[in-house]
Amino acid sequence: MPKYSRANIRHTVRDEEFRKIMKHIIRPRERLFLSLIYCTGARPSEVAGDPERKKKGMTYEDIQFDFDKGEIIFSVPVSKIEEGHYAIERRTLSLEFDPEKPDYPIRVLIQSLNDMIEKEQYKQDTKNIDPHTQIFDFCRKTGYNIVRRAGNIIGINICPYNFRHSRLTQLSEQGAGIETLMYFKGSRDIKSISNYLHAREIKYKLGGKDRGDKQEKN
């Protein structure tokens, strides 16, 4: 993880804060970038790429959604593998939602994606965009500045890692297992998710009785 000396990297961005941010972010490109890293927990360099390091990000074909079925599938290039093999390995992330009442972040993501596609069609004067076209074409610093402006809206100094941290925290709170957290994080090191294993109340059985985090006093 890059060093963000001024950012509160442990702050968890909740849906109400995300909603507040989106009320002030107008550009489809910025809305889509923020909603992608918020919904997937992917690294910014995996979503937008890193032109300076010749790393490609997600393309239009990497996001497939079936609104009637209530499912979005992301194909995310993995950046944490050996040099020269970036984006050869990918991980598939699937999110389910209620098609009758989709969560706000999901609605923003789908609407922003549609807006970006329409913008690309207008720019290229065509109805058929090359699905291999990379969605974003900005550098790492631009992505950081987008998140920094989002943080200014809610009055908290945050960085791209906060959106990644928020998604993993929410998954843990919903009861996701260790393998799921490691897969979403794109990491093979179990130590990297140790901070999220205590994000929810853990109940277990001991001696045939249900026990929680708090021990009963004798």
Secondary structure in CASP SS format (residue, H / E / C, confidence):
PFRMAT SS
TARGET T0000
AUTHOR 0000-0000-0000
METHOD secondary structure of the structure
MODEL  1
M C 1.00
P C 1.00
K C 1.00
Y C 1.00
S C 1.00
R C 1.00
A C 1.00
N C 1.00
I C 1.00
R C 1.00
H C 1.00
T C 1.00
V C 1.00
R C 1.00
D H 1.00
E H 1.00
E H 1.00
F H 1.00
R H 1.00
K H 1.00
I H 1.00
M H 1.00
K C 1.00
H C 1.00
I C 1.00
I C 1.00
R C 1.00
P H 1.00
R H 1.00
E H 1.00
R H 1.00
L H 1.00
F H 1.00
L H 1.00
S H 1.00
L H 1.00
I H 1.00
Y H 1.00
C H 1.00
T H 1.00
G C 1.00
A C 1.00
R C 1.00
P H 1.00
S H 1.00
E H 1.00
V H 1.00
A H 1.00
G C 1.00
D E 1.00
P H 1.00
E H 1.00
R H 1.00
K C 1.00
K E 1.00
K C 1.00
G C 1.00
M C 1.00
T E 1.00
Y H 1.00
E H 1.00
D H 1.00
I E 1.00
Q E 1.00
F E 1.00
D E 1.00
F C 1.00
D C 1.00
K C 1.00
G C 1.00
E E 1.00
I E 1.00
I E 1.00
F E 1.00
S E 1.00
V E 1.00
P E 1.00
V C 1.00
S C 1.00
K C 1.00
I C 1.00
E C 1.00
E C 1.00
G C 1.00
H C 1.00
Y C 1.00
A C 1.00
I C 1.00
E C 1.00
R E 1.00
R E 1.00
T E 1.00
L E 1.00
S E 1.00
L E 1.00
E E 1.00
F C 1.00
D C 1.00
P C 1.00
E C 1.00
K C 1.00
P C 1.00
D C 1.00
Y H 1.00
P H 1.00
I H 1.00
R H 1.00
V H 1.00
L H 1.00
I H 1.00
Q H 1.00
S H 1.00
L H 1.00
N H 1.00
D H 1.00
M H 1.00
I H 1.00
E H 1.00
K H 1.00
E H 1.00
Q H 1.00
Y H 1.00
K H 1.00
Q H 1.00
D C 1.00
T C 1.00
K C 1.00
N C 1.00
I C 1.00
D C 1.00
P C 1.00
H C 1.00
T C 1.00
Q E 1.00
I C 1.00
F C 1.00
D C 1.00
F C 1.00
C C 1.00
R H 1.00
K H 1.00
T H 1.00
G H 1.00
Y H 1.00
N H 1.00
I H 1.00
V H 1.00
R H 1.00
R H 1.00
A H 1.00
G H 1.00
N H 1.00
I H 1.00
I H 1.00
G C 1.00
I C 1.00
N C 1.00
I C 1.00
C C 1.00
P H 1.00
Y H 1.00
N H 1.00
F H 1.00
R H 1.00
H H 1.00
S H 1.00
R H 1.00
L H 1.00
T H 1.00
Q H 1.00
L H 1.00
S H 1.00
E H 1.00
Q C 1.00
G C 1.00
A C 1.00
G C 1.00
I H 1.00
E H 1.00
T H 1.00
L H 1.00
M H 1.00
Y H 1.00
F H 1.00
K H 1.00
G C 1.00
S C 1.00
R C 1.00
D C 1.00
I H 1.00
K H 1.00
S H 1.00
I H 1.00
S H 1.00
N H 1.00
Y H 1.00
L C 1.00
H C 1.00
A C 1.00
R C 1.00
E C 1.00
I C 1.00
K C 1.00
Y E 1.00
K E 1.00
L E 1.00
G C 1.00
G C 1.00
K E 1.00
D E 1.00
R E 1.00
G C 1.00
D C 1.00
K C 1.00
Q C 1.00
E C 1.00
K C 1.00
N C 1.00
END
